[in-house]
Amino acid sequence: MANIKDTALDINAAPPSAEKLRMALLEEQMAEADKQEKLRAKKNQELTKFTESFLKDQVNENEIAMVRRLVMNAVKNGKYEALVYSFPSALCTDSGRAINSADPQWPETLQGKAKQFYERYQKNAKPQGYKLKAMIINFPGGIPGDVGFFLNWEPETK
């Protein structure tokens, strides 16, 4: 493509042939497709790594500290709620359907770290007056994407 761009700047040069333009365009499209494929492969690799960790590892101190920082930042900003954790809905046993339809049994669909976070909420945060809301936070292609856990400390209204 560099040769074609060079000839475009030189008004005395013969214009490139239509075949050369088509080939240059094809090469550029193939390079872009290759770049997109590498990006997709990298994202899939990251998702696989996240999924393995999500399902097999325990919630660690850094993740708990992150939740506390998110809550404290929300408080500093005058808010009563914070998105404290998110994960792909595909990691729920029902792909997020119970959460999306606000089924009261939605916690039963959790697994891995999401289940651990929910159990920690039940044991530590709920007795302290916090509320936990789970909801689908995006819908790529019209289907449930990610689940968000929102921790809330808003006062009770009567």
Secondary structure as UniProt FT lines:
FT   HELIX           2..9
FT   TURN            11..12
FT   HELIX           18..56
FT   HELIX           61..76
FT   TURN            77..78
FT   STRAND          81..88
FT   HELIX           89..91
FT   TURN            93..96
FT   HELIX           97..100
FT   TURN            101..102
FT   TURN            104..105
FT   HELIX           106..109
FT   HELIX           112..120
FT   HELIX           121..125
FT   HELIX           126..128
FT   STRAND          131..136
FT   HELIX           140..142
FT   STRAND          146..152
//
